[in-house]
Amino acid sequence: MKRRSLLIWLVVAIAVIVIFIIPSAISRKSSDFILAITTPVSRVLVSAGRKITSTFSVISEIGNLRKDNQRLTEDLVRAKVDSARLTELEIENNELRKQLEYKEAHPEMKLVPTNVVGLDPTNFYDTIVVDKGSNDGITQGIAVISLEVLVGKIDEVWGESSRVLLITSKDSIIQVMLENSRTTGILKGGISGMTLENIPLDTPIAGGENIITSGLGGKLPKGILIGKAGKEISAKSDIFKAIEVKSPINFFKLESLFIVSGV
């Protein structure tokens, strides 16, 4: 029985060898038959494989594009930040250069450079806060200027900072004079603007005439520019003239200033 089984397996093995391994017409026909059966399946599998590979390739490309887009966005943001910093540095350098030139041109004044660090929360801009105080020798009542123009005076002093009462404030009263006639008057601030009051009726006032500090009373040096004379606003029945005063300063954009600590 065992011999018969072995004989059968031997015959099958020889047949396989003859058909598939040993080149012959029979083996070729068998191979062609097998190829004919497997080729369609093979094509389907190859096509599917290519599609799968293409899909993964597209997904990979999308991922790479997203990463590239993210990098470009970050680079753009950094470029904008760097540009803003350069612009700010340029503005600061220009302001510092102007301050230095003004300080060198006025050796008679003791000028302390300072920066605005706080604004009036009421939005009327009656006061600002600067970053110099009693530790820097600052005292109450001294002048604060933007280059050559008066913007206010020190109202309250702390160790590291001070509050400045602006000349535009309704609480500000300063003794000034017309530069040409040397006529003195009172400068008052207010919501509607600054006015020069208590000017004698017979005083001639040229349009655009400079108005400067008189040096009378308080600690404000004489001759600091305040602004220019505008139109007359007094009534005919008034016993004194009153005129508008226009400052060249934009009080909403104050940044770098000088405190006049002495002359």
Secondary structure, DSSP 8 states (H G I E B T S, - for coil): -HHHHHHHHHHHHHHHIIIIIS-SHHHHHHHHHHHHHHHHHHHHHHHHHHHHHHHHHHHHHHHHHHHHHHHHHHHHHHHHHHHHHHHHHHHHHHHHHHHHHHHHH-TTSEEEEEEEEEE-TTSS--EEEES--GGGT--TT-EEEETTEEEEEEEEE-SS-EEEEETTSTT-EEEEEETTT--EEEEE--TT-EEEEEEETT----TT-EEEE---STT--TT-EEEEEEEE---TT-SEEEEEEE-SS-GGG--EEEEEEE-
